[in-house]
Amino acid sequence: MVLTLNDRIADRVRRADYRDWRNKVTATGGCAQPIRLFGSWQLHHHDTNQLLAQLGGDVMVPCGNRRASVCQACSDRYSADAYHLMRAGLTGGSKGVPVTVAEKPRVFATLTAPSFGPVHNRPTTKTGKARPCTGCQGFHHPDDPRLGGPVDPGGYDYVGAVLWQAHAGKLWHRFTIALRRHLARAAGLTVREFRHHARISYAKVAEYQRRGLVHFHAVIRVDGPAGSTDPAPAWATVDLVDHAVRQAARSVLVVTHRPDGVVLDLAWGDQVDVRPIRASTAAELEDQAGAVSDARLAGYVAKYATKGTGARDTPDRPIRSQLDIDHLRVSTHHRRMIQTAWDLGGLGFYAELNLRKWAHMLGFRGHFLTKSKHYSATFKRIREDRRAFRAAEVLERLGLQVESVVVVNDWAFSGSGYANDAERELATALGERLRNQRQRTYAREGEPDGPVAAT
């Protein structure tokens, strides 16, 4: 007799160990691909080495994947961490960042990729009404698979697009250098003198466009030379930063070569958007002047950090062989980008770009969220604070003090994921229920655009 999925789910629920299994899944937040460990955890007295408490056996820990397409629960947690990291640098008052950062010159800048050929798009009016595609002059449905793809596939510069993507991180690095140079010049300072008067602090996130190329959204702030705790110099204004960002974006250039040796100049696209950030708790995202509210910008940016490539069913792990590419269920355009990255990665000239490793990311090799040293807290600190909070909860239940115990962990990897489809379905349902509970909690606390994962 062949059991249906519902029969297998019912059988799993009826087992004696179901409650214990469910508690383990709940502890991961409903992780879709948990890491299974076997071993023990012990608490010893700091002075006498007396065993105070222990836990042994099988445990599950979250996979920690950033992408919602892989694991919604871990993606939510990453988004929550990104939210708090971004907001601390915008409004201050937490993570060691003073509230005075909200008074400093700040802008929200978007830097885009240049054109490598006309693509199908869906422009809209200010009221949201669709306009004809600028490439084919037709109208596209929002889910039209042609969106983002080239109007003329044969004339689209796939090599240039992949090489631009592979150098996007270097373009950003050079942009930050150019930004300091332009600000220094505007203030009548040399670059060497600038660091004694001001510091540029930023946090940026990469987002894929429908055409498969990233653009960067960045919060840019001017601090005093000591960082977030230091007042910005009097000459630093939002208008000055706006002008410097645009000038720096236009001046950046990275030079590489095509496979045939022809020089290829890589630069930012013509579309550079810069908006002032206003200190406000108002509900609207933007005011009539186009300024962005810092009260909601953190959640707005954190959502970008968990997106994938924009390619349906694009692999979420590195491609290992040509056979993997042949069996991908993706659009023709994204397949061409992946194939181009794979082919270029096989050429010795591009060895340092390691393009085959990043073919599944369409050639993009950078981190999705990065920040300067003094912008705000780090992901590491946020996660350490969370672990310390959870540890303090356990010790409080046991009536122990942190200073009086030593924690001994002895765990070994025993597998990943769930045993079968019945467990996966149950875990998915548990994860969705936990997510809904978190969303209701944030709604009650008045943070509709905050993270969906608790910290």
C-alpha positions, 0 to 999 in steps of 0.5 A: 500500500502506497501512503499519500503525503497526508498519510505520511504527515499524519503518521509523523504527528502520531509518533511518540517523539513528535512533540520533541521534534516540533520543539526542535523545529520551533527553536530554529524558527521554522528553518527550511534546511536546518543543520543537525548536530549530535553531542552535548552542552554542559555548564560547569562551575567556574571555580570548582568545575562542578557539573551544574547542567547538561543537555545531550543528544540531537539538536537542530540549528538554523541554516543561516541562508540569507535568501528568502527563496532558500529559507524564509525563516533564516531570511527573516532573521537576516532581514531583521539584523539588517534592519537594526544595523541600518536603523542604528546608523540612521536614527541612533539611540541603540547599538552604541550609536548616538541619536545625534546622527539624525541631525547630520547631512545624510542622503539616500543614493542609488547607483545603477549599471549602464546599458548593454542593450535595449531590454523589455521594460514596463514604465509607469506613470506617477499614478501607476498606469502602464506605459508602452515598453521603450524597447518594443513599444508594446505593453507588458504584463507585470509577470511577463517573462520577457521583462528584463530580457534584451529586445535584440538578444543577438546584439546584447553585450553579455560579455560586457554585462557579466564583466561589469557585474564582476567589477561592481565591487571595485566600482563601489570602492573607487566611488567612495574614494572619489566621493572623499576627493570631491567633498574635500575639494568642495570644502577647500581641503586636500584629501590628506587634510579631509580625514582630520575634518570629516569622515564618510560613513555609509551602508549599502545594499545590492539589489538585482534588477529584472535584467539581472544586473545589480544596482546599489542603494546606499545611506551616506552620512557625513561624520566628524573625524572620530565617526558617529559620535563626532559632529559633522563639520559646519561646511558639510550640507546635504546639497554639498553631499548630493553634488559630490555623490553625482560628481563621484559617480560620473568620474569613476572608471575601471578598465579591463579587457574583452576576451579578444584583448579589446579594452573595456571601460566600466562605469556607473550608469547614467541614472544616479538618484540622490535623495535627502534623508529627513529625520521623521517618524511620519508614516509616509515614505517620502514627502513632496520634496522627495526626501526619504524618511529615516523612520522607514528607510531601514525596513525599505533597504533591509528588504533588498538584502534578502532578494535573489537574482530576480531569475526564477528558479536560479540555483541558490548554490554555485554551479559545478558543471556545464550539465548543471547549466543545461538543466536550469529552469530559467529564462533565456536571458539569465541562462545566457548570463550564467553561460557567459560567466561560466565561459569567461571563468574558463579563460585564464585571463579572468582567473582572479575573478573566479567567475565560475564560482559566481556564475549562479549569481550572474557574475556578481561577486560582492556582499549584498550588504556592506558598511563602513566601520563607523556607520553603526554596529556590525552583524557580528555584534548584533548576533553576539548580543542575541546569543548573550541574551538567550544565554542569560535567559537560560542561566536565569531559569537555572538561577545561575550567574554568567560569571560563575559558569563555564560553558562546554560545547561538544557537537558534531555534524550529523546531517542537514535538512529533514528526513522526508517530505512529511517532515518538510511539510510540517516544518514549513507549516510551523515556520509560516505560523511562527512568521505570522505571529512575528508579523502580528507582534510588530503590527501591535508594536507599531512598526509596520515596516520593521523586520519580520524576525524577532531579535 
